[in-house]
């Protein structure tokens, strides 16, 4: 069955960096666009970044442009989110997402930015 397992979250000070990973299994990873979403307490889930299959084109939310980088390694069935210059507003649960005839979400990894 499809599984998406995120890791790499944690507590970081403002200005710090984290690298999130999402390891996928149960489907042909290279055939799918992969995305990262986040949800802060009391707020709706929002798209952070998306990386297309085949072309590898990347799309970012305006609030992360220049700070976050999404990438993928199809040989490892893994999508990454490198997050630099983290700010308190980036505090949220971060989710890996695979769209398709049926959508799949990971369980999330918590990112907390605080001094």
The first five atom37 places (N, CA, C, CB, O) and aatype in JSON, in Angstrom:
{
  "aatype": [20, 20, 20, 20, 20, 20, 20, 20, 20, 20, 20, 20, 20, 20, 20, 20, 20, 20, 20, 20, 20, 20, 20, 20, 20, 20, 20, 20, 20, 20, 20, 20, 20, 20, 20, 20, 20, 20, 20, 20, 20, 20, 20, 20, 20, 20, 20, 20, 20, 20, 20, 20, 20, 20, 20, 20, 20, 20, 20, 20, 20, 20, 20, 20, 20, 20, 20, 20, 20, 20, 20, 20, 20, 20, 20, 20, 20, 20, 20, 20, 20, 20, 20, 20, 20, 20, 20, 20, 20, 20, 20, 20, 20, 20, 20, 20, 20, 20, 20, 20, 20, 20, 20, 20, 20, 20, 20, 20, 20, 20, 20, 20, 20, 20, 20],
  "atom_mask": [
    [1, 1, 1, 1, 1],
    [1, 1, 1, 1, 1],
    [1, 1, 1, 1, 1],
    [1, 1, 1, 1, 1],
    [1, 1, 1, 1, 1],
    [1, 1, 1, 1, 1],
    [1, 1, 1, 1, 1],
    [1, 1, 1, 1, 1],
    [1, 1, 1, 1, 1],
    [1, 1, 1, 1, 1],
    [1, 1, 1, 1, 1],
    [1, 1, 1, 1, 1],
    [1, 1, 1, 1, 1],
    [1, 1, 1, 1, 1],
    [1, 1, 1, 1, 1],
    [1, 1, 1, 1, 1],
    [1, 1, 1, 1, 1],
    [1, 1, 1, 1, 1],
    [1, 1, 1, 1, 1],
    [1, 1, 1, 1, 1],
    [1, 1, 1, 1, 1],
    [1, 1, 1, 1, 1],
    [1, 1, 1, 1, 1],
    [1, 1, 1, 1, 1],
    [1, 1, 1, 1, 1],
    [1, 1, 1, 1, 1],
    [1, 1, 1, 1, 1],
    [1, 1, 1, 1, 1],
    [1, 1, 1, 1, 1],
    [1, 1, 1, 1, 1],
    [1, 1, 1, 1, 1],
    [1, 1, 1, 1, 1],
    [1, 1, 1, 1, 1],
    [1, 1, 1, 1, 1],
    [1, 1, 1, 1, 1],
    [1, 1, 1, 1, 1],
    [1, 1, 1, 1, 1],
    [1, 1, 1, 1, 1],
    [1, 1, 1, 1, 1],
    [1, 1, 1, 1, 1],
    [1, 1, 1, 1, 1],
    [1, 1, 1, 1, 1],
    [1, 1, 1, 1, 1],
    [1, 1, 1, 1, 1],
    [1, 1, 1, 1, 1],
    [1, 1, 1, 1, 1],
    [1, 1, 1, 1, 1],
    [1, 1, 1, 1, 1],
    [1, 1, 1, 1, 1],
    [1, 1, 1, 1, 1],
    [1, 1, 1, 1, 1],
    [1, 1, 1, 1, 1],
    [1, 1, 1, 1, 1],
    [1, 1, 1, 1, 1],
    [1, 1, 1, 1, 1],
    [1, 1, 1, 1, 1],
    [1, 1, 1, 1, 1],
    [1, 1, 1, 1, 1],
    [1, 1, 1, 1, 1],
    [1, 1, 1, 1, 1],
    [1, 1, 1, 1, 1],
    [1, 1, 1, 1, 1],
    [1, 1, 1, 1, 1],
    [1, 1, 1, 1, 1],
    [1, 1, 1, 1, 1],
    [1, 1, 1, 1, 1],
    [1, 1, 1, 1, 1],
    [1, 1, 1, 1, 1],
    [1, 1, 1, 1, 1],
    [1, 1, 1, 1, 1],
    [1, 1, 1, 1, 1],
    [1, 1, 1, 1, 1],
    [1, 1, 1, 1, 1],
    [1, 1, 1, 1, 1],
    [1, 1, 1, 1, 1],
    [1, 1, 1, 1, 1],
    [1, 1, 1, 1, 1],
    [1, 1, 1, 1, 1],
    [1, 1, 1, 1, 1],
    [1, 1, 1, 1, 1],
    [1, 1, 1, 1, 1],
    [1, 1, 1, 1, 1],
    [1, 1, 1, 1, 1],
    [1, 1, 1, 1, 1],
    [1, 1, 1, 1, 1],
    [1, 1, 1, 1, 1],
    [1, 1, 1, 1, 1],
    [1, 1, 1, 1, 1],
    [1, 1, 1, 1, 1],
    [1, 1, 1, 1, 1],
    [1, 1, 1, 1, 1],
    [1, 1, 1, 1, 1],
    [1, 1, 1, 1, 1],
    [1, 1, 1, 1, 1],
    [1, 1, 1, 1, 1],
    [1, 1, 1, 1, 1],
    [1, 1, 1, 1, 1],
    [1, 1, 1, 1, 1],
    [1, 1, 1, 1, 1],
    [1, 1, 1, 1, 1],
    [1, 1, 1, 1, 1],
    [1, 1, 1, 1, 1],
    [1, 1, 1, 1, 1],
    [1, 1, 1, 1, 1],
    [1, 1, 1, 1, 1],
    [1, 1, 1, 1, 1],
    [1, 1, 1, 1, 1],
    [1, 1, 1, 1, 1],
    [1, 1, 1, 1, 1],
    [1, 1, 1, 1, 1],
    [1, 1, 1, 1, 1],
    [1, 1, 1, 1, 1],
    [1, 1, 1, 1, 1],
    [1, 1, 1, 1, 1],
    [1, 1, 1, 1, 1]
  ],
  "atom_positions": [
    [[0.84, -1.18, 0.0], [0.0, 0.0, 0.0], [0.89, 1.24, 0.0], [-0.96, 0.0, 1.22], [2.07, 1.18, 0.32]],
    [[0.29, 2.37, -0.36], [1.03, 3.62, -0.42], [1.37, 4.08, 0.99], [0.23, 4.7, -1.17], [0.52, 4.11, 1.88]],
    [[2.63, 4.43, 1.17], [3.07, 5.01, 2.43], [3.96, 6.21, 2.14], [3.81, 3.97, 3.3], [4.8, 6.17, 1.24]],
    [[3.78, 7.26, 2.92], [4.62, 8.44, 2.88], [5.08, 8.7, 4.31], [3.86, 9.69, 2.28], [4.26, 8.91, 5.2]],
    [[6.37, 8.67, 4.54], [6.91, 8.8, 5.89], [7.85, 10.0, 5.95], [7.64, 7.51, 6.33], [8.93, 9.99, 5.35]],
    [[7.42, 11.02, 6.67], [8.22, 12.23, 6.81], [9.17, 12.11, 8.0], [7.32, 13.46, 6.97], [8.9, 11.39, 8.96]],
    [[10.27, 12.83, 7.9], [11.22, 12.93, 9.0], [12.0, 14.23, 8.86], [12.18, 11.7, 9.03], [11.95, 14.89, 7.82]],
    [[12.72, 14.58, 9.91], [13.6, 15.74, 9.85], [13.11, 16.97, 10.58], [13.83, 16.08, 8.46], [13.84, 17.95, 10.68]],
    [[11.9, 16.94, 11.09], [11.41, 18.08, 11.84], [12.09, 18.22, 13.18], [9.94, 17.97, 12.03], [12.86, 17.36, 13.6]],
    [[11.79, 19.33, 13.85], [12.38, 19.55, 15.17], [12.24, 20.99, 15.59], [13.84, 19.15, 15.18], [11.52, 21.77, 14.98]],
    [[12.97, 21.31, 16.65], [12.99, 22.66, 17.21], [14.25, 23.36, 16.71], [12.95, 22.64, 18.77], [15.35, 22.82, 16.82]],
    [[14.08, 24.55, 16.18], [15.2, 25.31, 15.66], [15.02, 26.78, 16.0], [15.35, 25.12, 14.13], [13.89, 27.26, 16.11]],
    [[16.12, 27.48, 16.18], [16.05, 28.92, 16.47], [15.78, 29.71, 15.2], [17.37, 29.41, 17.13], [16.07, 29.23, 14.1]],
    [[15.23, 30.9, 15.33], [15.03, 31.75, 14.15], [16.33, 31.94, 13.39], [14.45, 33.12, 14.55], [17.39, 32.17, 13.99]],
    [[16.24, 31.85, 12.06], [17.42, 31.93, 11.23], [18.08, 30.59, 10.95], [18.41, 32.82, 11.86], [18.99, 30.5, 10.13]],
    [[17.62, 29.56, 11.63], [18.2, 28.24, 11.47], [17.66, 27.5, 10.27], [17.97, 27.43, 12.7], [16.84, 28.01, 9.52]],
    [[18.14, 26.26, 10.11], [17.78, 25.44, 8.95], [17.36, 24.04, 9.38], [18.96, 25.35, 7.97], [17.78, 23.54, 10.42]],
    [[16.53, 23.45, 8.57], [16.15, 22.05, 8.71], [15.99, 21.45, 7.32], [14.84, 21.9, 9.54], [15.69, 22.16, 6.36]],
    [[16.18, 20.16, 7.23], [15.92, 19.44, 5.99], [14.92, 18.33, 6.26], [17.24, 18.86, 5.39], [15.19, 17.4, 7.01]],
    [[13.77, 18.46, 5.65], [12.74, 17.43, 5.78], [12.89, 16.39, 4.68], [11.34, 18.06, 5.75], [13.3, 16.71, 3.56]],
    [[12.56, 15.17, 5.01], [12.57, 14.08, 4.03], [11.22, 13.39, 4.05], [13.71, 13.06, 4.34], [10.56, 13.31, 5.08]],
    [[10.81, 12.89, 2.9], [9.59, 12.09, 2.79], [9.92, 10.87, 1.95], [8.4, 12.92, 2.16], [10.14, 10.97, 0.74]],
    [[9.96, 9.73, 2.61], [10.27, 8.48, 1.91], [8.96, 7.81, 1.51], [11.12, 7.53, 2.81], [8.08, 7.58, 2.34]],
    [[8.86, 7.51, 0.23], [7.61, 6.96, -0.32], [7.77, 5.48, -0.66], [7.19, 7.74, -1.58], [8.87, 5.02, -0.98]],
    [[6.68, 4.76, -0.59], [6.67, 3.36, -0.99], [5.27, 2.98, -1.45], [7.14, 2.46, 0.16], [4.29, 3.64, -1.12]],
    [[5.2, 1.89, -2.21], [3.9, 1.37, -2.62], [3.36, 1.91, -3.93], [2.93, 1.64, -1.57], [2.24, 1.6, -4.31]],
    [[4.15, 2.73, -4.62], [3.71, 3.24, -5.91], [4.95, 3.64, -6.71], [2.73, 4.45, -5.75], [6.06, 3.71, -6.19]],
    [[4.72, 3.89, -8.01], [5.8, 4.25, -8.91], [6.15, 5.72, -8.7], [5.41, 3.98, -10.4], [5.58, 6.61, -9.34]],
    [[7.08, 5.97, -7.79], [7.37, 7.32, -7.29], [7.68, 8.3, -8.42], [8.54, 7.27, -6.33], [7.17, 9.42, -8.41]],
    [[8.5, 7.9, -9.37], [8.94, 8.85, -10.4], [7.81, 9.3, -11.32], [10.04, 8.22, -11.23], [7.99, 10.25, -12.08]],
    [[6.67, 8.66, -11.25], [5.55, 9.01, -12.13], [4.65, 10.08, -11.53], [4.74, 7.79, -12.44], [3.68, 10.49, -12.16]],
    [[4.95, 10.52, -10.32], [4.04, 11.43, -9.62], [4.7, 12.74, -9.23], [3.5, 10.76, -8.4], [5.85, 12.78, -8.81]],
    [[3.92, 13.82, -9.37], [4.26, 15.07, -8.72], [4.17, 14.86, -7.21], [3.31, 16.22, -9.18], [3.29, 14.16, -6.71]],
    [[5.11, 15.48, -6.49], [5.12, 15.4, -5.04], [5.1, 16.8, -4.45], [6.35, 14.61, -4.54], [5.66, 17.74, -5.03]],
    [[4.47, 16.94, -3.31], [4.32, 18.26, -2.69], [4.58, 18.2, -1.2], [2.92, 18.81, -2.96], [4.51, 17.15, -0.56]],
    [[4.89, 19.38, -0.66], [4.93, 19.61, 0.78], [3.85, 20.63, 1.12], [6.33, 20.1, 1.25], [3.73, 21.66, 0.46]],
    [[3.09, 20.33, 2.15], [2.11, 21.24, 2.71], [2.46, 21.47, 4.18], [0.65, 20.67, 2.56], [3.26, 20.74, 4.76]],
    [[1.85, 22.5, 4.75], [2.01, 22.72, 6.18], [0.7, 23.21, 6.77], [3.14, 23.71, 6.46], [-0.14, 23.79, 6.09]],
    [[0.56, 22.97, 8.06], [-0.63, 23.42, 8.78], [-0.22, 23.88, 10.17], [-1.7, 22.3, 8.87], [0.29, 23.11, 10.98]],
    [[-0.45, 25.15, 10.42], [-0.19, 25.72, 11.74], [-1.45, 25.62, 12.58], [0.29, 27.2, 11.62], [-2.55, 25.53, 12.03]],
    [[-1.33, 25.63, 13.9], [-2.52, 25.54, 14.77], [-3.52, 26.63, 14.45], [-2.11, 25.63, 16.24], [-3.18, 27.81, 14.38]],
    [[-4.78, 26.23, 14.25], [-5.83, 27.18, 13.99], [-5.89, 27.7, 12.58], [-5.69, 28.31, 14.9], [-6.71, 28.56, 12.26]],
    [[-5.02, 27.19, 11.72], [-4.99, 27.64, 10.33], [-5.25, 26.49, 9.37], [-3.64, 28.3, 10.0], [-5.14, 25.33, 9.75]],
    [[-5.6, 26.82, 8.14], [-5.83, 25.81, 7.14], [-4.5, 25.28, 6.6], [-6.68, 26.36, 6.0], [-3.47, 25.96, 6.63]],
    [[-4.56, 24.05, 6.11], [-3.38, 23.48, 5.48], [-3.07, 24.24, 4.2], [-3.58, 21.96, 5.19], [-3.98, 24.57, 3.43]],
    [[-1.78, 24.52, 3.95], [-1.41, 25.32, 2.79], [-0.24, 24.7, 2.06], [-1.07, 26.75, 3.21], [0.62, 24.06, 2.66]],
    [[-0.23, 24.9, 0.74], [0.86, 24.39, -0.09], [2.14, 25.16, 0.2], [0.49, 24.47, -1.59], [2.13, 26.39, 0.26]],
    [[3.23, 24.43, 0.37], [4.54, 25.04, 0.56], [5.33, 25.0, -0.75], [5.32, 24.32, 1.69], [5.84, 26.01, -1.22]],
    [[5.41, 23.8, -1.33], [6.2, 23.63, -2.55], [5.76, 22.35, -3.25], [7.72, 23.58, -2.23], [5.22, 21.43, -2.64]],
    [[6.01, 22.33, -4.57], [5.61, 21.19, -5.39], [6.72, 20.94, -6.39], [4.25, 21.45, -6.12], [7.31, 21.88, -6.92]],
    [[7.01, 19.68, -6.65], [8.0, 19.33, -7.68], [7.35, 18.34, -8.64], [9.31, 18.73, -7.05], [6.85, 17.29, -8.23]],
    [[7.38, 18.69, -9.91], [6.72, 17.88, -10.91], [7.55, 16.65, -11.26], [6.45, 18.7, -12.16], [8.78, 16.67, -11.17]],
    [[6.87, 15.6, -11.66], [7.59, 14.44, -12.17], [8.07, 14.76, -13.58], [6.69, 13.16, -12.15], [7.63, 15.74, -14.18]],
    [[8.93, 13.98, -14.1], [9.53, 14.06, -15.45], [10.37, 15.33, -15.6], [8.43, 14.03, -16.52], [11.59, 15.23, -15.76]],
    [[9.75, 16.51, -15.57], [10.52, 17.75, -15.8], [11.29, 18.18, -14.57], [9.59, 18.87, -16.23], [12.33, 18.82, -14.69]],
    [[10.79, 17.83, -13.38], [11.41, 18.3, -12.15], [11.15, 19.77, -11.89], [12.89, 18.06, -12.2], [11.78, 20.36, -11.01]],
    [[10.23, 20.38, -12.63], [9.92, 21.79, -12.38], [9.41, 21.97, -10.96], [8.88, 22.31, -13.4], [8.73, 21.11, -10.41]],
    [[9.75, 23.11, -10.38], [9.41, 23.37, -8.99], [8.52, 24.6, -8.87], [10.68, 23.56, -8.15], [8.66, 25.57, -9.62]],
    [[7.61, 24.54, -7.92], [6.71, 25.66, -7.65], [6.72, 25.9, -6.16], [5.26, 25.39, -8.18], [6.74, 24.96, -5.36]],
    [[6.69, 27.2, -5.78], [6.78, 27.55, -4.37], [5.69, 28.55, -3.99], [8.16, 28.13, -4.05], [5.27, 29.37, -4.8]],
    [[5.25, 28.45, -2.75], [4.41, 29.49, -2.2], [5.23, 30.76, -2.05], [3.8, 29.06, -0.85], [6.44, 30.69, -1.81]],
    [[4.59, 31.9, -2.18], [5.32, 33.17, -2.1], [6.05, 33.32, -0.76], [4.36, 34.34, -2.3], [7.12, 33.93, -0.7]],
    [[5.48, 32.78, 0.3], [6.05, 33.01, 1.62], [7.33, 32.22, 1.87], [5.04, 32.67, 2.67], [7.99, 32.42, 2.89]],
    [[7.71, 31.31, 0.94], [8.95, 30.56, 1.14], [9.98, 30.77, 0.04], [8.63, 29.09, 1.24], [11.09, 30.24, 0.11]],
    [[9.62, 31.53, -0.97], [10.55, 31.73, -2.09], [11.86, 32.32, -1.61], [9.92, 32.64, -3.15], [11.9, 33.29, -0.86]],
    [[12.94, 31.69, -2.08], [14.27, 32.15, -1.72], [14.78, 31.56, -0.42], [14.27, 33.62, -1.62], [15.96, 31.7, -0.09]],
    [[13.89, 30.89, 0.35], [14.33, 30.3, 1.62], [14.27, 28.78, 1.59], [13.47, 30.84, 2.76], [15.12, 28.11, 2.17]],
    [[13.27, 28.23, 0.93], [13.06, 26.78, 0.9], [13.37, 26.24, -0.49], [11.6, 26.43, 1.31], [13.18, 26.93, -1.49]],
    [[13.86, 25.02, -0.53], [14.12, 24.34, -1.8], [13.57, 22.92, -1.73], [15.64, 24.33, -2.11], [13.89, 22.16, -0.82]],
    [[12.75, 22.6, -2.71], [12.24, 21.23, -2.82], [13.08, 20.47, -3.84], [10.72, 21.22, -3.22], [13.51, 21.03, -4.85]],
    [[13.31, 19.2, -3.55], [14.05, 18.36, -4.48], [13.56, 16.93, -4.35], [15.59, 18.45, -4.22], [12.83, 16.59, -3.42]],
    [[13.96, 16.11, -5.28], [13.56, 14.71, -5.23], [14.69, 13.81, -5.73], [12.28, 14.48, -6.05], [15.49, 14.2, -6.58]],
    [[14.72, 12.62, -5.2], [15.66, 11.6, -5.64], [14.81, 10.38, -6.0], [16.74, 11.27, -4.52], [14.4, 9.62, -5.13]],
    [[14.56, 10.21, -7.28], [13.68, 9.12, -7.71], [14.31, 7.75, -7.44], [13.35, 9.27, -9.19], [13.59, 6.77, -7.27]],
    [[15.63, 7.69, -7.39], [16.29, 6.41, -7.09], [16.04, 5.98, -5.65], [17.8, 6.52, -7.35], [16.07, 4.79, -5.33]],
    [[15.81, 6.96, -4.78], [15.58, 6.68, -3.36], [14.1, 6.83, -2.98], [16.42, 7.6, -2.49], [13.74, 6.67, -1.82]],
    [[13.25, 7.14, -3.96], [11.81, 7.34, -3.69], [11.61, 8.36, -2.57], [11.14, 5.99, -3.3], [10.79, 8.15, -1.67]],
    [[12.34, 9.44, -2.63], [12.32, 10.41, -1.55], [12.22, 11.83, -2.1], [13.58, 10.27, -0.68], [12.84, 12.17, -3.11]],
    [[11.42, 12.64, -1.43], [11.34, 14.07, -1.73], [11.81, 14.82, -0.49], [9.87, 14.49, -2.13], [11.54, 14.42, 0.64]],
    [[12.52, 15.91, -0.73], [13.14, 16.68, 0.35], [12.6, 18.11, 0.36], [14.67, 16.69, 0.2], [12.1, 18.62, -0.64]],
    [[12.72, 18.73, 1.52], [12.45, 20.15, 1.64], [13.55, 20.75, 2.5], [11.03, 20.43, 2.25], [13.59, 20.56, 3.71]],
    [[14.45, 21.48, 1.85], [15.5, 22.2, 2.56], [14.94, 23.55, 2.98], [16.79, 22.36, 1.69], [14.5, 24.32, 2.13]],
    [[14.95, 23.83, 4.26], [14.37, 25.06, 4.78], [15.46, 25.87, 5.46], [13.2, 24.76, 5.77], [16.05, 25.43, 6.45]],
    [[15.71, 27.05, 4.94], [16.72, 27.94, 5.48], [16.08, 29.21, 6.01], [17.78, 28.28, 4.42], [14.95, 29.55, 5.64]],
    [[16.8, 29.91, 6.88], [16.3, 31.17, 7.44], [14.89, 31.0, 7.99], [16.33, 32.28, 6.39], [13.99, 31.79, 7.69]],
    [[14.72, 29.98, 8.77], [13.4, 29.71, 9.35], [12.99, 30.8, 10.32], [13.39, 28.36, 10.05], [13.81, 31.36, 11.04]],
    [[11.69, 31.09, 10.3], [11.13, 32.13, 11.15], [9.99, 31.55, 11.99], [10.62, 33.32, 10.3], [9.46, 30.49, 11.66]],
    [[9.63, 32.22, 13.09], [8.55, 31.69, 13.92], [7.26, 31.39, 13.16], [8.25, 32.66, 15.03], [6.54, 30.45, 13.5]],
    [[6.96, 32.17, 12.13], [5.76, 31.93, 11.32], [5.81, 30.62, 10.54], [5.54, 33.07, 10.37], [4.79, 30.17, 10.02]],
    [[7.0, 30.03, 10.44], [7.13, 28.74, 9.76], [6.76, 27.57, 10.66], [8.55, 28.57, 9.24], [6.7, 26.42, 10.21]],
    [[6.52, 27.85, 11.92], [6.13, 26.79, 12.85], [4.83, 26.15, 12.39], [5.98, 27.34, 14.28], [3.81, 26.83, 12.23]],
    [[4.86, 24.85, 12.19], [3.7, 24.12, 11.67], [4.02, 22.63, 11.61], [3.29, 24.65, 10.27], [5.16, 22.22, 11.78]],
    [[2.99, 21.85, 11.36], [3.18, 20.46, 10.98], [3.35, 20.44, 9.47], [1.97, 19.55, 11.44], [2.55, 21.03, 8.73]],
    [[4.39, 19.77, 9.02], [4.68, 19.7, 7.59], [4.33, 18.31, 7.07], [6.16, 20.03, 7.3], [4.71, 17.29, 7.65]],
    [[3.59, 18.29, 5.96], [3.08, 17.05, 5.4], [3.57, 16.83, 3.98], [1.56, 17.05, 5.43], [3.69, 17.77, 3.19]],
    [[3.84, 15.6, 3.68], [4.15, 15.16, 2.32], [2.83, 14.75, 1.67], [5.19, 13.98, 2.32], [1.96, 14.16, 2.32]],
    [[2.67, 15.06, 0.38], [1.41, 14.81, -0.31], [1.66, 14.27, -1.7], [0.58, 16.08, -0.38], [2.51, 14.77, -2.44]],
    [[0.88, 13.23, -2.05], [0.93, 12.68, -3.39], [-0.46, 12.71, -4.0], [1.49, 11.26, -3.38], [-1.35, 11.98, -3.55]],
    [[-0.66, 13.53, -5.01], [-1.98, 13.57, -5.65], [-2.13, 12.42, -6.63], [-2.18, 14.91, -6.38], [-1.15, 11.8, -7.03]],
    [[-3.38, 12.13, -7.0], [-3.64, 11.08, -7.96], [-5.12, 10.76, -7.98], [-2.82, 9.83, -7.63], [-5.93, 11.53, -7.47]],
    [[-5.47, 9.62, -8.57], [-6.88, 9.2, -8.52], [-7.32, 9.11, -7.06], [-7.08, 7.83, -9.24], [-8.48, 9.35, -6.73]],
    [[-6.38, 8.76, -6.2], [-6.6, 8.84, -4.76], [-5.43, 9.6, -4.17], [-6.74, 7.4, -4.11], [-4.27, 9.3, -4.47]],
    [[-5.72, 10.58, -3.34], [-4.67, 11.39, -2.72], [-4.13, 10.68, -1.48], [-5.21, 12.79, -2.36], [-4.86, 9.98, -0.77]],
    [[-2.83, 10.88, -1.25], [-2.22, 10.31, -0.05], [-1.43, 11.36, 0.69], [-1.32, 9.12, -0.41], [-0.75, 12.19, 0.09]],
    [[-1.53, 11.32, 2.01], [-0.81, 12.22, 2.9], [0.07, 11.4, 3.84], [-1.78, 13.11, 3.71], [-0.27, 10.28, 4.23]],
    [[1.22, 11.99, 4.18], [2.01, 11.41, 5.25], [1.43, 11.8, 6.59], [3.47, 11.86, 5.15], [0.43, 12.5, 6.67]],
    [[2.09, 11.32, 7.66], [1.59, 11.58, 9.01], [2.05, 12.93, 9.53], [2.05, 10.49, 9.95], [1.54, 13.42, 10.53]],
    [[3.02, 13.54, 8.85], [3.49, 14.86, 9.23], [4.7, 14.83, 10.12], [2.4, 15.6, 9.91], [4.95, 13.86, 10.84]],
    [[5.46, 15.91, 10.07], [6.61, 16.1, 10.96], [6.54, 17.54, 11.48], [7.98, 15.81, 10.22], [6.34, 18.48, 10.71]],
    [[6.71, 17.7, 12.78], [6.54, 19.0, 13.41], [7.8, 19.84, 13.28], [6.16, 18.84, 14.89], [8.91, 19.38, 13.56]],
    [[7.61, 21.08, 12.85], [8.69, 22.07, 12.8], [8.31, 23.2, 13.74], [8.93, 22.59, 11.34], [7.25, 23.81, 13.6]],
    [[9.18, 23.48, 14.69], [8.95, 24.56, 15.64], [10.14, 25.51, 15.6], [8.74, 24.01, 17.08], [11.28, 25.11, 15.8]],
    [[9.85, 26.77, 15.33], [10.89, 27.79, 15.25], [10.69, 28.75, 16.41], [10.86, 28.55, 13.87], [9.71, 29.49, 16.47]],
    [[11.64, 28.71, 17.33], [11.49, 29.51, 18.54], [12.86, 29.73, 19.18], [10.54, 28.83, 19.55], [13.75, 28.89, 19.09]],
    [[12.99, 30.89, 19.81], [14.23, 31.17, 20.54], [14.08, 30.78, 22.0], [14.61, 32.66, 20.42], [15.01, 30.93, 22.78]]
  ]
}
